[in-house]
Amino acid sequence: MKRILKDAYKSDELYQHLNDVIAVDDGIAPEDMSLDLILKEARYVLNKYIDGSEGFSHHEDYVGDAGPEAQKEAQKNVKALKFFLKKGEF
């Protein structure tokens, strides 16, 4: 497995997004995705948590509207995504 994927998969949400959305919709195995595509999708997933304007429930989870368990999981994903994007060099 590419090292970038190992790092990307520390976010459960990014793992699900790459494997169940991008791989299926675009017909690209995660191992064949470019660094640019993975980083773009990581930014997109992070934005689902941070920016509430898109209407994703992820933001509600992140701010605690869905309860403490959902907030904890959302915060874990945001932390992993920020770390992954900050690292940015592979």
Beta strands, then each sheet from edge to edge (+ up, - down):
end
